[in-house]
Amino acid sequence: MLKADPFRWRCLLALQSLQLPQGYIGAGFLRNCIWDSLLPEHRSNFTHSSPLNDIDVIYFDVKDTSKETERLLETQLSRRVPEANWQVRNQARMHLKHGHAAYKNCEEALSYWIERETCVAVRLTDEGKCDILAPYGIDANFSGTLSINPQYPRPSVFRQRVNDKGWLTLWPFLTLSG
């Protein structure tokens, strides 16, 4: 699916070129791609993808947790794929935003995101294969469910995001779970 989407593939190549420690593109980048593939009009021929508000890049570097570095990385990615709205966040500092103990790696940080289906990320290996990071697996994404993160449940935030993002309109087959 990702190879069939030229925009997403260019984004993955741009990220790969930076060689960030534990560098992945997360959230809607992969989640939406999977959900798009479940739409009846996409099952036989993937013709277009749903719009992405941003491209969420995560990485893990305890030696440099500055926001300035994140902005520099966003600039570098924008030079490679200017039509993307890059948002780069070093997960080595994101525990502070949520009042958690320091995360050990990107996978642990990802495990705290709002929806279980959003806790997914992907990067290209040196061999050009997709490496998926998914602390809860990706079966729920292919099942068409949308559920609260079991590790860090925030029902009001979950409901607000479902409404604000219009997921049930874009993907009417989705069922709320949990």
C-alpha positions in Angstrom: 0.0 0.0 0.0 2.8 2.4 0.9 4.7 1.7 -2.3 1.5 2.3 -4.3 1.2 5.8 -2.8 4.0 8.0 -4.4 3.6 10.8 -1.9 3.9 8.5 1.1 6.9 6.7 -0.5 8.7 10.0 -1.1 8.1 10.9 2.6 9.6 7.6 3.7 12.6 8.2 1.5 13.1 11.7 2.8 13.0 10.4 6.4 15.4 7.6 5.5 17.9 10.1 4.1 18.2 11.8 7.5 19.2 8.5 9.3 17.6 9.6 12.6 17.9 7.3 15.6 14.7 5.3 15.8 13.3 7.6 13.1 9.7 6.7 12.0 6.7 8.3 10.5 3.7 7.6 12.8 0.0 8.1 13.4 -2.2 8.9 10.4 0.5 8.3 7.9 0.2 4.5 8.3 -3.2 4.3 10.0 -5.0 6.3 7.3 -3.3 4.3 4.5 -4.6 1.1 6.1 -8.1 2.5 6.5 -8.1 3.8 3.0 -7.3 0.3 1.7 -10.5 -0.9 3.4 -12.7 1.5 1.5 -14.7 -0.4 -1.2 -13.4 1.8 -3.9 -9.8 1.0 -2.9 -10.1 -2.7 -2.6 -9.3 -3.6 -6.2 -7.4 -0.5 -7.2 -5.7 2.0 -4.8 -6.5 5.2 -6.6 -6.0 8.0 -4.0 -5.4 8.5 -0.4 -7.2 10.5 2.2 -5.6 13.9 2.9 -3.0 14.1 5.7 -3.0 17.2 8.0 0.6 16.6 8.8 3.4 14.0 8.7 4.3 13.0 12.2 8.0 12.1 12.4 9.3 10.6 15.7 12.8 9.8 16.7 14.7 9.1 19.9 17.9 11.0 20.9 18.6 11.6 24.6 21.7 13.6 23.7 19.9 16.4 22.0 16.3 17.1 23.1 16.1 20.7 21.8 13.1 22.0 19.9 15.6 23.8 17.7 16.9 20.5 16.4 13.3 19.4 15.7 12.7 22.6 13.7 16.0 22.1 11.7 14.9 18.5 10.9 11.5 19.8 9.7 13.3 22.3 7.4 15.5 19.5 6.0 12.5 17.3 5.3 10.6 20.2 3.8 13.4 20.7 1.3 13.0 17.1 0.2 9.1 17.0 0.2 7.9 20.6 0.3 4.2 19.8 0.0 4.3 17.9 3.3 3.5 19.5 6.6 6.3 17.9 8.6 6.0 17.7 12.4 9.1 16.3 14.0 9.2 15.3 17.7 12.0 13.7 19.7 10.3 11.2 21.9 13.2 11.4 24.4 11.5 14.6 25.7 7.8 14.0 25.1 7.3 12.3 28.5 7.6 15.7 30.1 4.6 17.0 28.1 2.4 14.2 29.6 3.9 13.9 33.1 5.2 10.4 32.5 8.5 8.8 33.5 11.1 9.1 30.8 10.4 6.9 27.8 13.0 4.2 27.0 12.5 4.4 23.2 10.1 5.3 20.4 8.0 2.2 20.9 7.2 3.0 24.5 6.4 6.7 23.7 4.2 5.5 20.9 2.3 3.2 23.3 0.8 6.3 25.0 -0.8 7.9 22.0 -4.6 8.5 22.2 -6.0 5.7 20.0 -4.7 2.2 19.8 -4.9 2.3 16.0 -2.8 5.6 16.0 0.0 3.8 17.9 1.7 2.8 14.6 4.7 4.0 12.8 6.8 3.0 9.8 10.2 3.6 8.4 12.3 2.2 5.5 15.2 -0.1 6.3 18.5 0.2 4.5 17.2 -2.6 2.2 14.1 -0.5 1.3 11.7 -2.7 3.3 9.0 -1.2 5.6 9.7 -1.6 9.3 6.6 -1.2 11.3 6.5 -0.2 14.9 3.2 -1.0 16.6 3.1 -1.7 20.3 -0.5 -3.0 20.1 -0.1 -4.6 16.6 -1.9 -3.5 13.5 -4.7 -6.1 13.4 -7.2 -3.5 14.8 -6.4 -1.2 12.0 -7.3 -3.8 9.4 -10.4 -4.8 11.4 -11.8 -1.3 11.1 -12.0 -0.5 14.7 -11.2 2.7 16.5 -10.4 2.3 20.2 -9.1 4.1 23.2 -5.5 3.4 24.1 -5.7 0.7 26.8 -2.5 1.9 28.5 -3.3 5.5 28.8 -7.1 5.9 28.4 -8.4 9.4 28.1 -12.1 9.1 27.0 -12.9 12.8 26.7 -9.8 13.4 24.5 -10.6 10.3 22.5 -14.2 11.4 21.8 -13.0 15.0 20.9 -10.5 13.7 18.4 -13.0 11.3 16.8 -15.4 14.3 16.3 -12.8 16.9 15.3 -11.0 14.6 12.8 -14.2 13.3 11.2 -12.9 9.8 11.0 -16.4 8.2 11.1 -17.3 10.3 8.0 -14.1 9.6 6.1 -14.2 5.9 6.9 -17.9 5.1 7.6 -17.1 1.4 8.2 -15.1 2.2 11.4 -16.6 1.0 14.6 -15.8 2.5 18.0 -14.5 -0.1 20.4 -13.6 0.0 24.0 
